[in-house]
C-alpha cells in the first residue's frame, strides 16, 4: 500500500498548473453533467 | 452515459485538435469549482446511493434535485465567460424550468417509458409516481407543463443503449463538448483567461 501512496503523492506534487486545471475541469464537468442532465435509462428498473 | 460520452469525446477531440494545430492544450481556470461538489451531494444521496435513495421520499428527492440544480446554475453563471458554459447554463435552465413546473422532478410520459423499457414489469412503474427511484416522474402529456422540454427524446431503437433525454440534456452535452473542444483553439477565451491567471509560470502548457 505504501508504494502506491508514495507514487500517488509524487505524481500529485509533480502536476503542473495546467494539469491541475484539466483535472478540476473534468471533475467539475462530470459532476455538472450528472447533476444537470436528467436522462432516464432503461437500466433503472428495480433500482 | 450519453452525457459522459460528450465529455470523453470533447476531451479527445480537443486534445487532437490542439495536437494537429501544434498547440499545447490549455485548460481554463474555473471559478468556484467546489460549488459543483456541494451541488452534487444532495443528488448523490437522493438518486445514486442505494440505501438512501430507497428511503428518500418524493418531496425530499424533488427538493434535492431543484436545490442542487439552482446551485449548478450559479456555478454555470460564475463561469459563463468560459467557452461552452453558456450552453451548459442554457440546457440546465431548460431542465430546471420543466422540472420546477412539474413538481420538482423531470416529467416523462407513459408512452416514452413503454418505448424506453418495453420489457419492464408492469408493476415497476405507475403514472403519477417517480420512475424507478430516479429523477423522473411519469406524467401523461396532457398533464405536463412544457412537455417539449421533458424527457421525450429517445435514441434510435437499433442503438444498444436505451435512454430518454430532453432538449436541455442535448444543450448540456453540446456545452461540455464545446468547452473541451475549444482547448485546442489558440484564439479561444479559455486561452486568454489562462494566460491572465498563469502569467510566467514555467509549468504552463505542459
Interface residues (C-beta under 8 A of the other chain):
Chain A: X16 X17 X18 X19 X21 X22 X24 X25 X26 X27 X28 X29 X30 X31 X32 X33 X34 X35 X36 X37 X38 X39 X40 X41 X42 X44 X45 X46 X47
Chain B: X1 X2 X3 X4 X6 X7 X11 X24 X25 X26 X27 X28 X29 X30 X33 X36 X37 X39 X40 X43 X50 X53 X54 X65 X68 X69 X72 X75 X76 X88 X91 X92 X95 X99 X106 X108 X116 X117 X120 X121 X124 X125 X131 X132 X133 X134 X135 X136 X151 X161 X162 X163 X164 X165 X166 X168 X169 X172 X173 X176 X179 X180 X194 X198 X201 X203 X204 X205 X206
